[in-house]
């Protein structure tokens, strides 16, 4: 089912994919340092996963915002 993305969703997806691109570029330059390279590749996978969840779940950003506010206010 297709839906129109909100500006916030579009911006978050663009940011996540940009972060993935940056992490992959950093990993490329760390070819000899396997541990740091793996951390960068994991960051890229996490960023792409975030973009995928935002696309699939229209309530994700709202629930994430509520959780962030609750943490800031000390709610568990």
PDB file of N, CA, C and O in Angstrom, chain B, residues numbered from 101:
ATOM      1  N   UNK B 101       0.840  -1.174   0.000  1.00  0.00           N
ATOM      2  CA  UNK B 101       0.000   0.000   0.000  1.00  0.00           C
ATOM      3  C   UNK B 101       0.890   1.244   0.000  1.00  0.00           C
ATOM      4  O   UNK B 101       1.833   1.343   0.784  1.00  0.00           O
ATOM      5  N   UNK B 102       0.590   2.152  -0.853  1.00  0.00           N
ATOM      6  CA  UNK B 102       1.363   3.387  -0.927  1.00  0.00           C
ATOM      7  C   UNK B 102       0.764   4.438  -0.010  1.00  0.00           C
ATOM      8  O   UNK B 102      -0.447   4.493   0.205  1.00  0.00           O
ATOM      9  N   UNK B 103       1.639   5.262   0.517  1.00  0.00           N
ATOM     10  CA  UNK B 103       1.176   6.384   1.330  1.00  0.00           C
ATOM     11  C   UNK B 103       2.112   7.554   1.086  1.00  0.00           C
ATOM     12  O   UNK B 103       3.245   7.380   0.637  1.00  0.00           O
ATOM     13  N   UNK B 104       1.634   8.722   1.383  1.00  0.00           N
ATOM     14  CA  UNK B 104       2.448   9.914   1.245  1.00  0.00           C
ATOM     15  C   UNK B 104       3.248  10.109   2.517  1.00  0.00           C
ATOM     16  O   UNK B 104       2.697  10.050   3.617  1.00  0.00           O
ATOM     17  N   UNK B 105       4.547  10.342   2.375  1.00  0.00           N
ATOM     18  CA  UNK B 105       5.398  10.569   3.538  1.00  0.00           C
ATOM     19  C   UNK B 105       5.230  11.996   4.028  1.00  0.00           C
ATOM     20  O   UNK B 105       5.036  12.919   3.237  1.00  0.00           O
ATOM     21  N   UNK B 106       5.306  12.162   5.329  1.00  0.00           N
ATOM     22  CA  UNK B 106       5.305  13.516   5.883  1.00  0.00           C
ATOM     23  C   UNK B 106       6.685  14.125   5.656  1.00  0.00           C
ATOM     24  O   UNK B 106       7.644  13.422   5.337  1.00  0.00           O
ATOM     25  N   UNK B 107       6.767  15.414   5.821  1.00  0.00           N
ATOM     26  CA  UNK B 107       8.062  16.082   5.671  1.00  0.00           C
ATOM     27  C   UNK B 107       9.067  15.520   6.659  1.00  0.00           C
ATOM     28  O   UNK B 107      10.228  15.301   6.312  1.00  0.00           O
ATOM     29  N   UNK B 108       8.625  15.283   7.900  1.00  0.00           N
ATOM     30  CA  UNK B 108       9.517  14.760   8.932  1.00  0.00           C
ATOM     31  C   UNK B 108      10.016  13.369   8.563  1.00  0.00           C
ATOM     32  O   UNK B 108      11.204  13.077   8.706  1.00  0.00           O
ATOM     33  N   UNK B 109       9.115  12.506   8.086  1.00  0.00           N
ATOM     34  CA  UNK B 109       9.528  11.167   7.668  1.00  0.00           C
ATOM     35  C   UNK B 109      10.542  11.241   6.531  1.00  0.00           C
ATOM     36  O   UNK B 109      11.568  10.561   6.543  1.00  0.00           O
ATOM     37  N   UNK B 110      10.232  12.068   5.566  1.00  0.00           N
ATOM     38  CA  UNK B 110      11.141  12.230   4.422  1.00  0.00           C
ATOM     39  C   UNK B 110      12.508  12.719   4.886  1.00  0.00           C
ATOM     40  O   UNK B 110      13.537  12.224   4.427  1.00  0.00           O
ATOM     41  N   UNK B 111      12.518  13.680   5.784  1.00  0.00           N
ATOM     42  CA  UNK B 111      13.775  14.228   6.297  1.00  0.00           C
ATOM     43  C   UNK B 111      14.548  13.179   7.095  1.00  0.00           C
ATOM     44  O   UNK B 111      15.764  13.067   6.947  1.00  0.00           O
ATOM     45  N   UNK B 112      13.864  12.417   7.931  1.00  0.00           N
ATOM     46  CA  UNK B 112      14.521  11.372   8.723  1.00  0.00           C
ATOM     47  C   UNK B 112      15.104  10.284   7.831  1.00  0.00           C
ATOM     48  O   UNK B 112      16.202   9.794   8.091  1.00  0.00           O
ATOM     49  N   UNK B 113      14.382   9.903   6.786  1.00  0.00           N
ATOM     50  CA  UNK B 113      14.881   8.890   5.852  1.00  0.00           C
ATOM     51  C   UNK B 113      16.103   9.419   5.122  1.00  0.00           C
ATOM     52  O   UNK B 113      17.101   8.712   4.981  1.00  0.00           O
ATOM     53  N   UNK B 114      16.030  10.650   4.659  1.00  0.00           N
ATOM     54  CA  UNK B 114      17.172  11.258   3.962  1.00  0.00           C
ATOM     55  C   UNK B 114      18.394  11.317   4.882  1.00  0.00           C
ATOM     56  O   UNK B 114      19.512  11.031   4.453  1.00  0.00           O
ATOM     57  N   UNK B 115      18.178  11.687   6.135  1.00  0.00           N
ATOM     58  CA  UNK B 115      19.278  11.747   7.102  1.00  0.00           C
ATOM     59  C   UNK B 115      19.860  10.359   7.354  1.00  0.00           C
ATOM     60  O   UNK B 115      21.079  10.188   7.382  1.00  0.00           O
ATOM     61  N   UNK B 116      18.986   9.366   7.537  1.00  0.00           N
ATOM     62  CA  UNK B 116      19.452   8.002   7.803  1.00  0.00           C
ATOM     63  C   UNK B 116      20.273   7.467   6.625  1.00  0.00           C
ATOM     64  O   UNK B 116      21.325   6.861   6.829  1.00  0.00           O
ATOM     65  N   UNK B 117      19.806   7.685   5.418  1.00  0.00           N
ATOM     66  CA  UNK B 117      20.545   7.185   4.257  1.00  0.00           C
ATOM     67  C   UNK B 117      21.844   7.962   4.056  1.00  0.00           C
ATOM     68  O   UNK B 117      22.838   7.392   3.606  1.00  0.00           O
ATOM     69  N   UNK B 118      21.851   9.235   4.377  1.00  0.00           N
ATOM     70  CA  UNK B 118      23.089  10.010   4.336  1.00  0.00           C
ATOM     71  C   UNK B 118      24.091   9.506   5.361  1.00  0.00           C
ATOM     72  O   UNK B 118      25.288   9.422   5.082  1.00  0.00           O
ATOM     73  N   UNK B 119      23.596   9.168   6.555  1.00  0.00           N
ATOM     74  CA  UNK B 119      24.466   8.602   7.586  1.00  0.00           C
ATOM     75  C   UNK B 119      25.038   7.265   7.142  1.00  0.00           C
ATOM     76  O   UNK B 119      26.206   6.971   7.397  1.00  0.00           O
ATOM     77  N   UNK B 120      24.217   6.452   6.477  1.00  0.00           N
ATOM     78  CA  UNK B 120      24.692   5.166   5.971  1.00  0.00           C
ATOM     79  C   UNK B 120      25.784   5.376   4.929  1.00  0.00           C
ATOM     80  O   UNK B 120      26.801   4.683   4.937  1.00  0.00           O
ATOM     81  N   UNK B 121      25.573   6.317   4.049  1.00  0.00           N
ATOM     82  CA  UNK B 121      26.569   6.629   3.017  1.00  0.00           C
ATOM     83  C   UNK B 121      27.890   7.055   3.652  1.00  0.00           C
ATOM     84  O   UNK B 121      28.958   6.597   3.247  1.00  0.00           O
ATOM     85  N   UNK B 122      27.810   7.926   4.642  1.00  0.00           N
ATOM     86  CA  UNK B 122      29.022   8.394   5.327  1.00  0.00           C
ATOM     87  C   UNK B 122      29.746   7.257   6.030  1.00  0.00           C
ATOM     88  O   UNK B 122      30.974   7.180   5.988  1.00  0.00           O
ATOM     89  N   UNK B 123      28.987   6.368   6.680  1.00  0.00           N
ATOM     90  CA  UNK B 123      29.603   5.247   7.385  1.00  0.00           C
ATOM     91  C   UNK B 123      30.293   4.289   6.414  1.00  0.00           C
ATOM     92  O   UNK B 123      31.372   3.772   6.702  1.00  0.00           O
ATOM     93  N   UNK B 124      29.669   4.062   5.277  1.00  0.00           N
ATOM     94  CA  UNK B 124      30.289   3.193   4.264  1.00  0.00           C
ATOM     95  C   UNK B 124      31.559   3.836   3.730  1.00  0.00           C
ATOM     96  O   UNK B 124      32.557   3.147   3.518  1.00  0.00           O
ATOM     97  N   UNK B 125      31.537   5.134   3.513  1.00  0.00           N
ATOM     98  CA  UNK B 125      32.738   5.831   3.033  1.00  0.00           C
ATOM     99  C   UNK B 125      33.861   5.736   4.065  1.00  0.00           C
ATOM    100  O   UNK B 125      35.019   5.519   3.707  1.00  0.00           O
ATOM    101  N   UNK B 126      33.518   5.900   5.349  1.00  0.00           N
ATOM    102  CA  UNK B 126      34.542   5.773   6.386  1.00  0.00           C
ATOM    103  C   UNK B 126      35.087   4.347   6.438  1.00  0.00           C
ATOM    104  O   UNK B 126      36.291   4.145   6.595  1.00  0.00           O
ATOM    105  N   UNK B 127      34.204   3.364   6.305  1.00  0.00           N
ATOM    106  CA  UNK B 127      34.634   1.961   6.325  1.00  0.00           C
ATOM    107  C   UNK B 127      35.572   1.662   5.166  1.00  0.00           C
ATOM    108  O   UNK B 127      36.531   0.905   5.320  1.00  0.00           O
ATOM    109  N   UNK B 128      35.303   2.243   4.024  1.00  0.00           N
ATOM    110  CA  UNK B 128      36.143   2.019   2.849  1.00  0.00           C
ATOM    111  C   UNK B 128      37.587   2.461   3.110  1.00  0.00           C
ATOM    112  O   UNK B 128      38.531   1.822   2.647  1.00  0.00           O
ATOM    113  N   UNK B 129      37.744   3.532   3.835  1.00  0.00           N
ATOM    114  CA  UNK B 129      39.079   4.046   4.124  1.00  0.00           C
ATOM    115  C   UNK B 129      39.745   3.327   5.295  1.00  0.00           C
ATOM    116  O   UNK B 129      40.897   3.616   5.619  1.00  0.00           O
ATOM    117  N   UNK B 130      39.042   2.399   5.931  1.00  0.00           N
ATOM    118  CA  UNK B 130      39.584   1.651   7.071  1.00  0.00           C
ATOM    119  C   UNK B 130      39.836   0.194   6.684  1.00  0.00           C
ATOM    120  O   UNK B 130      39.677  -0.701   7.514  1.00  0.00           O
ATOM    121  N   UNK B 131      40.216  -0.045   5.466  1.00  0.00           N
ATOM    122  CA  UNK B 131      40.364  -1.419   4.995  1.00  0.00           C
ATOM    123  C   UNK B 131      41.330  -2.239   5.842  1.00  0.00           C
ATOM    124  O   UNK B 131      41.143  -3.448   5.976  1.00  0.00           O
ATOM    125  N   UNK B 132      42.358  -1.618   6.417  1.00  0.00           N
ATOM    126  CA  UNK B 132      43.330  -2.385   7.196  1.00  0.00           C
ATOM    127  C   UNK B 132      42.938  -2.525   8.667  1.00  0.00           C
ATOM    128  O   UNK B 132      43.461  -3.397   9.362  1.00  0.00           O
ATOM    129  N   UNK B 133      42.033  -1.686   9.146  1.00  0.00           N
ATOM    130  CA  UNK B 133      41.613  -1.737  10.545  1.00  0.00           C
ATOM    131  C   UNK B 133      40.239  -2.415  10.605  1.00  0.00           C
ATOM    132  O   UNK B 133      39.202  -1.756  10.520  1.00  0.00           O
ATOM    133  N   UNK B 134      40.255  -3.737  10.752  1.00  0.00           N
ATOM    134  CA  UNK B 134      39.021  -4.502  10.614  1.00  0.00           C
ATOM    135  C   UNK B 134      37.992  -4.203  11.699  1.00  0.00           C
ATOM    136  O   UNK B 134      36.794  -4.171  11.416  1.00  0.00           O
ATOM    137  N   UNK B 135      38.430  -3.986  12.918  1.00  0.00           N
ATOM    138  CA  UNK B 135      37.474  -3.727  14.001  1.00  0.00           C
ATOM    139  C   UNK B 135      36.729  -2.414  13.767  1.00  0.00           C
ATOM    140  O   UNK B 135      35.504  -2.367  13.878  1.00  0.00           O
ATOM    141  N   UNK B 136      37.459  -1.355  13.447  1.00  0.00           N
ATOM    142  CA  UNK B 136      36.805  -0.063  13.187  1.00  0.00           C
ATOM    143  C   UNK B 136      35.943  -0.125  11.934  1.00  0.00           C
ATOM    144  O   UNK B 136      34.873   0.481  11.874  1.00  0.00           O
ATOM    145  N   UNK B 137      36.413  -0.858  10.939  1.00  0.00           N
ATOM    146  CA  UNK B 137      35.637  -0.998   9.707  1.00  0.00           C
ATOM    147  C   UNK B 137      34.311  -1.685  10.010  1.00  0.00           C
ATOM    148  O   UNK B 137      33.264  -1.270   9.511  1.00  0.00           O
ATOM    149  N   UNK B 138      34.354  -2.740  10.832  1.00  0.00           N
ATOM    150  CA  UNK B 138      33.128  -3.462  11.167  1.00  0.00           C
ATOM    151  C   UNK B 138      32.145  -2.579  11.933  1.00  0.00           C
ATOM    152  O   UNK B 138      30.934  -2.680  11.742  1.00  0.00           O
ATOM    153  N   UNK B 139      32.668  -1.720  12.795  1.00  0.00           N
ATOM    154  CA  UNK B 139      31.806  -0.785  13.529  1.00  0.00           C
ATOM    155  C   UNK B 139      31.124   0.164  12.544  1.00  0.00           C
ATOM    156  O   UNK B 139      29.931   0.436  12.678  1.00  0.00           O
ATOM    157  N   UNK B 140      31.857   0.666  11.568  1.00  0.00           N
ATOM    158  CA  UNK B 140      31.276   1.578  10.577  1.00  0.00           C
ATOM    159  C   UNK B 140      30.227   0.866   9.725  1.00  0.00           C
ATOM    160  O   UNK B 140      29.177   1.435   9.425  1.00  0.00           O
ATOM    161  N   UNK B 141      30.508  -0.369   9.338  1.00  0.00           N
ATOM    162  CA  UNK B 141      29.531  -1.120   8.546  1.00  0.00           C
ATOM    163  C   UNK B 141      28.275  -1.422   9.366  1.00  0.00           C
ATOM    164  O   UNK B 141      27.168  -1.407   8.827  1.00  0.00           O
ATOM    165  N   UNK B 142      28.435  -1.694  10.650  1.00  0.00           N
ATOM    166  CA  UNK B 142      27.274  -1.903  11.518  1.00  0.00           C
ATOM    167  C   UNK B 142      26.453  -0.619  11.623  1.00  0.00           C
ATOM    168  O   UNK B 142      25.223  -0.667  11.642  1.00  0.00           O
ATOM    169  N   UNK B 143      27.127   0.522  11.692  1.00  0.00           N
ATOM    170  CA  UNK B 143      26.418   1.809  11.736  1.00  0.00           C
ATOM    171  C   UNK B 143      25.628   2.023  10.443  1.00  0.00           C
ATOM    172  O   UNK B 143      24.504   2.524  10.476  1.00  0.00           O
ATOM    173  N   UNK B 144      26.210   1.648   9.318  1.00  0.00           N
ATOM    174  CA  UNK B 144      25.519   1.790   8.033  1.00  0.00           C
ATOM    175  C   UNK B 144      24.279   0.897   7.988  1.00  0.00           C
ATOM    176  O   UNK B 144      23.218   1.323   7.531  1.00  0.00           O
ATOM    177  N   UNK B 145      24.416  -0.333   8.461  1.00  0.00           N
ATOM    178  CA  UNK B 145      23.274  -1.256   8.482  1.00  0.00           C
ATOM    179  C   UNK B 145      22.180  -0.708   9.391  1.00  0.00           C
ATOM    180  O   UNK B 145      20.999  -0.767   9.049  1.00  0.00           O
ATOM    181  N   UNK B 146      22.566  -0.177  10.542  1.00  0.00           N
ATOM    182  CA  UNK B 146      21.584   0.401  11.456  1.00  0.00           C
ATOM    183  C   UNK B 146      20.856   1.583  10.837  1.00  0.00           C
ATOM    184  O   UNK B 146      19.647   1.730  11.018  1.00  0.00           O
ATOM    185  N   UNK B 147      21.573   2.419  10.116  1.00  0.00           N
ATOM    186  CA  UNK B 147      20.951   3.589   9.483  1.00  0.00           C
ATOM    187  C   UNK B 147      19.966   3.169   8.395  1.00  0.00           C
ATOM    188  O   UNK B 147      18.881   3.741   8.289  1.00  0.00           O
ATOM    189  N   UNK B 148      20.330   2.189   7.598  1.00  0.00           N
ATOM    190  CA  UNK B 148      19.425   1.707   6.550  1.00  0.00           C
ATOM    191  C   UNK B 148      18.211   1.033   7.181  1.00  0.00           C
ATOM    192  O   UNK B 148      17.096   1.169   6.676  1.00  0.00           O
ATOM    193  N   UNK B 149      18.414   0.317   8.269  1.00  0.00           N
ATOM    194  CA  UNK B 149      17.299  -0.320   8.972  1.00  0.00           C
ATOM    195  C   UNK B 149      16.326   0.727   9.497  1.00  0.00           C
ATOM    196  O   UNK B 149      15.111   0.544   9.424  1.00  0.00           O
ATOM    197  N   UNK B 150      16.859   1.822  10.025  1.00  0.00           N
ATOM    198  CA  UNK B 150      16.012   2.907  10.525  1.00  0.00           C
ATOM    199  C   UNK B 150      15.157   3.478   9.394  1.00  0.00           C
ATOM    200  O   UNK B 150      13.959   3.702   9.566  1.00  0.00           O
ATOM    201  N   UNK B 151      15.772   3.709   8.249  1.00  0.00           N
ATOM    202  CA  UNK B 151      15.024   4.237   7.106  1.00  0.00           C
ATOM    203  C   UNK B 151      13.926   3.257   6.695  1.00  0.00           C
ATOM    204  O   UNK B 151      12.819   3.673   6.356  1.00  0.00           O
ATOM    205  N   UNK B 152      14.226   1.974   6.724  1.00  0.00           N
ATOM    206  CA  UNK B 152      13.248   0.954   6.356  1.00  0.00           C
ATOM    207  C   UNK B 152      12.066   0.934   7.320  1.00  0.00           C
ATOM    208  O   UNK B 152      10.916   0.826   6.895  1.00  0.00           O
ATOM    209  N   UNK B 153      12.351   1.039   8.622  1.00  0.00           N
ATOM    210  CA  UNK B 153      11.271   1.039   9.619  1.00  0.00           C
ATOM    211  C   UNK B 153      10.391   2.272   9.438  1.00  0.00           C
ATOM    212  O   UNK B 153       9.166   2.174   9.522  1.00  0.00           O
ATOM    213  N   UNK B 154      10.993   3.416   9.194  1.00  0.00           N
ATOM    214  CA  UNK B 154      10.211   4.644   8.998  1.00  0.00           C
ATOM    215  C   UNK B 154       9.276   4.482   7.799  1.00  0.00           C
ATOM    216  O   UNK B 154       8.125   4.916   7.843  1.00  0.00           O
ATOM    217  N   UNK B 155       9.769   3.859   6.737  1.00  0.00           N
ATOM    218  CA  UNK B 155       8.939   3.652   5.552  1.00  0.00           C
ATOM    219  C   UNK B 155       7.786   2.687   5.832  1.00  0.00           C
ATOM    220  O   UNK B 155       6.684   2.870   5.315  1.00  0.00           O
ATOM    221  N   UNK B 156       8.035   1.672   6.638  1.00  0.00           N
ATOM    222  CA  UNK B 156       7.034   0.631   6.847  1.00  0.00           C
ATOM    223  C   UNK B 156       6.035   0.942   7.948  1.00  0.00           C
ATOM    224  O   UNK B 156       4.910   0.443   7.911  1.00  0.00           O
ATOM    225  N   UNK B 157       6.415   1.752   8.924  1.00  0.00           N
ATOM    226  CA  UNK B 157       5.568   1.989  10.092  1.00  0.00           C
ATOM    227  C   UNK B 157       5.288   3.477  10.260  1.00  0.00           C
ATOM    228  O   UNK B 157       6.148   4.218  10.736  1.00  0.00           O
ATOM    229  N   UNK B 158       4.099   3.918   9.877  1.00  0.00           N
ATOM    230  CA  UNK B 158       3.792   5.346   9.963  1.00  0.00           C
ATOM    231  C   UNK B 158       3.738   5.894  11.382  1.00  0.00           C
ATOM    232  O   UNK B 158       3.739   7.112  11.560  1.00  0.00           O
ATOM    233  N   UNK B 159       3.690   5.031  12.402  1.00  0.00           N
ATOM    234  CA  UNK B 159       3.610   5.502  13.789  1.00  0.00           C
ATOM    235  C   UNK B 159       4.974   5.513  14.478  1.00  0.00           C
ATOM    236  O   UNK B 159       5.082   5.950  15.624  1.00  0.00           O
ATOM    237  N   UNK B 160       6.009   5.042  13.797  1.00  0.00           N
ATOM    238  CA  UNK B 160       7.320   4.867  14.437  1.00  0.00           C
ATOM    239  C   UNK B 160       7.886   6.173  14.992  1.00  0.00           C
ATOM    240  O   UNK B 160       8.295   6.216  16.152  1.00  0.00           O
ATOM    241  N   UNK B 161       7.917   7.220  14.200  1.00  0.00           N
ATOM    242  CA  UNK B 161       8.529   8.475  14.660  1.00  0.00           C
ATOM    243  C   UNK B 161       7.769   9.070  15.838  1.00  0.00           C
ATOM    244  O   UNK B 161       8.374   9.652  16.738  1.00  0.00           O
ATOM    245  N   UNK B 162       6.456   8.928  15.837  1.00  0.00           N
ATOM    246  CA  UNK B 162       5.663   9.433  16.956  1.00  0.00           C
ATOM    247  C   UNK B 162       5.959   8.671  18.241  1.00  0.00           C
ATOM    248  O   UNK B 162       6.121   9.273  19.302  1.00  0.00           O
ATOM    249  N   UNK B 163       6.030   7.343  18.143  1.00  0.00           N
ATOM    250  CA  UNK B 163       6.335   6.533  19.324  1.00  0.00           C
ATOM    251  C   UNK B 163       7.751   6.808  19.806  1.00  0.00           C
ATOM    252  O   UNK B 163       8.005   6.834  21.010  1.00  0.00           O
ATOM    253  N   UNK B 164       8.679   7.015  18.867  1.00  0.00           N
ATOM    254  CA  UNK B 164      10.060   7.332  19.238  1.00  0.00           C
ATOM    255  C   UNK B 164      10.126   8.668  19.979  1.00  0.00           C
ATOM    256  O   UNK B 164      10.856   8.801  20.961  1.00  0.00           O
ATOM    257  N   UNK B 165       9.369   9.648  19.511  1.00  0.00           N
ATOM    258  CA  UNK B 165       9.362  10.968  20.153  1.00  0.00           C
ATOM    259  C   UNK B 165       8.780  10.882  21.567  1.00  0.00           C
ATOM    260  O   UNK B 165       9.309  11.492  22.496  1.00  0.00           O
ATOM    261  N   UNK B 166       7.696  10.129  21.725  1.00  0.00           N
ATOM    262  CA  UNK B 166       7.088   9.966  23.049  1.00  0.00           C
ATOM    263  C   UNK B 166       8.080   9.295  23.991  1.00  0.00           C
ATOM    264  O   UNK B 166       8.223   9.715  25.140  1.00  0.00           O
ATOM    265  N   UNK B 167       8.765   8.259  23.519  1.00  0.00           N
ATOM    266  CA  UNK B 167       9.744   7.561  24.362  1.00  0.00           C
ATOM    267  C   UNK B 167      10.883   8.496  24.763  1.00  0.00           C
ATOM    268  O   UNK B 167      11.341   8.453  25.905  1.00  0.00           O
ATOM    269  N   UNK B 168      11.342   9.332  23.848  1.00  0.00           N
ATOM    270  CA  UNK B 168      12.424  10.276  24.146  1.00  0.00           C
ATOM    271  C   UNK B 168      11.978  11.286  25.213  1.00  0.00           C
ATOM    272  O   UNK B 168      12.727  11.579  26.145  1.00  0.00           O
ATOM    273  N   UNK B 169      10.777  11.806  25.073  1.00  0.00           N
ATOM    274  CA  UNK B 169      10.245  12.772  26.050  1.00  0.00           C
ATOM    275  C   UNK B 169      10.093  12.106  27.410  1.00  0.00           C
ATOM    276  O   UNK B 169      10.425  12.700  28.437  1.00  0.00           O
ATOM    277  N   UNK B 170       9.593  10.876  27.419  1.00  0.00           N
ATOM    278  CA  UNK B 170       9.444  10.156  28.690  1.00  0.00           C
ATOM    279  C   UNK B 170      10.786   9.941  29.363  1.00  0.00           C
ATOM    280  O   UNK B 170      10.897  10.098  30.579  1.00  0.00           O
ATOM    281  N   UNK B 171      11.816   9.582  28.592  1.00  0.00           N
ATOM    282  CA  UNK B 171      13.155   9.396  29.173  1.00  0.00           C
ATOM    283  C   UNK B 171      13.658  10.714  29.761  1.00  0.00           C
ATOM    284  O   UNK B 171      14.228  10.731  30.852  1.00  0.00           O
ATOM    285  N   UNK B 172      13.452  11.803  29.047  1.00  0.00           N
ATOM    286  CA  UNK B 172      13.906  13.108  29.537  1.00  0.00           C
ATOM    287  C   UNK B 172      13.200  13.498  30.830  1.00  0.00           C
ATOM    288  O   UNK B 172      13.772  14.185  31.676  1.00  0.00           O
ATOM    289  N   UNK B 173      11.950  13.054  30.976  1.00  0.00           N
ATOM    290  CA  UNK B 173      11.165  13.390  32.175  1.00  0.00           C
ATOM    291  C   UNK B 173      11.294  12.341  33.277  1.00  0.00           C
ATOM    292  O   UNK B 173      10.645  12.444  34.317  1.00  0.00           O
ATOM    293  N   UNK B 174      12.127  11.343  33.048  1.00  0.00           N
ATOM    294  CA  UNK B 174      12.345  10.324  34.057  1.00  0.00           C
ATOM    295  C   UNK B 174      11.266   9.268  34.153  1.00  0.00           C
ATOM    296  O   UNK B 174      11.227   8.519  35.130  1.00  0.00           O
ATOM    297  N   UNK B 175      10.388   9.187  33.164  1.00  0.00           N
ATOM    298  CA  UNK B 175       9.322   8.177  33.153  1.00  0.00           C
ATOM    299  C   UNK B 175       9.926   6.866  32.639  1.00  0.00           C
ATOM    300  O   UNK B 175      10.671   6.843  31.659  1.00  0.00           O
ATOM    301  N   UNK B 176       9.581   5.778  33.331  1.00  0.00           N
ATOM    302  CA  UNK B 176      10.111   4.467  32.891  1.00  0.00           C
ATOM    303  C   UNK B 176       9.067   3.654  32.221  1.00  0.00           C
ATOM    304  O   UNK B 176       9.339   2.533  31.792  1.00  0.00           O
TER     305      UNK B 176
END
